[in-house]
Amino acid sequence: MLIQTTYFYAPPDDFSKGKVFLTDDEAHHIVDVLRARDGDEFFLTNGIGDLFRCRLTKMHKKGAVAEIIEIIEPFEKPSVKICLGMGIIKPKLMELALDWLVQIGIDEFAPLITRYTRQGLDGNDERLEKIAIRAMKQSKRTWIPTIYPPMRLEKFLQQYSQNFDGIIYADTDGVPSPPKRMTQNGSNICALVGCEGGFSTAEKSELAEYDAVPVALGSARLRAETAAVIFAAKILVWTGNI
């Protein structure tokens, strides 16, 4: 039997001599949930772009072992790299947004503390990583996005703005689309979305110091988690990836 409903995941360190070790969670999914048995095959990624066809060979209390029988060419990543920075909102809504964003194909996710932030993530960094892995597997992608630790907007801009070819942020009074220089193949774009209330006047002034461009997402008033997903999708449309 070949399982094709989802991908499975193992970090690079769990590969050795043509075999891969599946952790307890992954083994539980494939053996107990999907009822796989010795000899059944499935697709597995290491989260850094590689995809393998594997055959289940051994099951035990701490996990399972599979042999790699083929290296598969995964579908291409979008031609543009997207870092989505988002003002921190309620944890469940933040997780929902991240799930959708990983399915869309972002490369980085930055939880930001802004003027109107009222919620904390309460040490949920590990939870966000699990959400990202689950969404990667479900959507049959092969890259786990980098997830930044929560930080204030000004600190994020100070430390990381130089990494991007351009910064854009969601604003109802913004332009309809980013400058063309930000929509070329290979561009590395940072897209920022505020929490409820958007960005404050002071934050917009600070963003202007980094040549950030305000971009309107339409006439409707959107929830923060919806705006983040639409922003990422629009970038893929603007860059010809959808």
C-alpha angles and dihedrals in degrees: 000000000000115000109215103159094093144355122250126221138222125166117243092256090063093065121092135161097341094316135097130207117222117210122233093266094050092043090050090052096049099037106031102028102033094029095229118173137194109303096025115129133222143164120258134183132199092215094245099085104284125118127195137187107223139186121217109238108162139020127193141156096278098045141293140284128225134182122231109238101169142012109226127206105237121214114273123272117240112280090239127063115227128199109188114201114192134185108243114261133167109326096240092051091045090053091048091052092049091050091054093043093053090050089053091051113254119166101208137022124200122190105208134200107219138171093276099040111129100164133070127209091230095218093309094145091115091048091054091052090052090050090051093050092048092049092047092054095044094049091044095240123144104211128081109210119237108253115207120214112256111274142159117277093242092052092049091052093047094050104035112020091097090061093068134074089217144351124223129177135196113256131156090225094048132114121277095249140001124270113279091247088069095052101057123117110276095022118150107215129186112205118190129199125184125221121247106329095027120233122337123241090255091051091050089053090051091049089052089058087063092048090249113171121222112228126192117225096199139289098289121094105242134200113245094250091049092048091052093054094044091048092054092045092050091052090055090050093048091050095046096250094122 
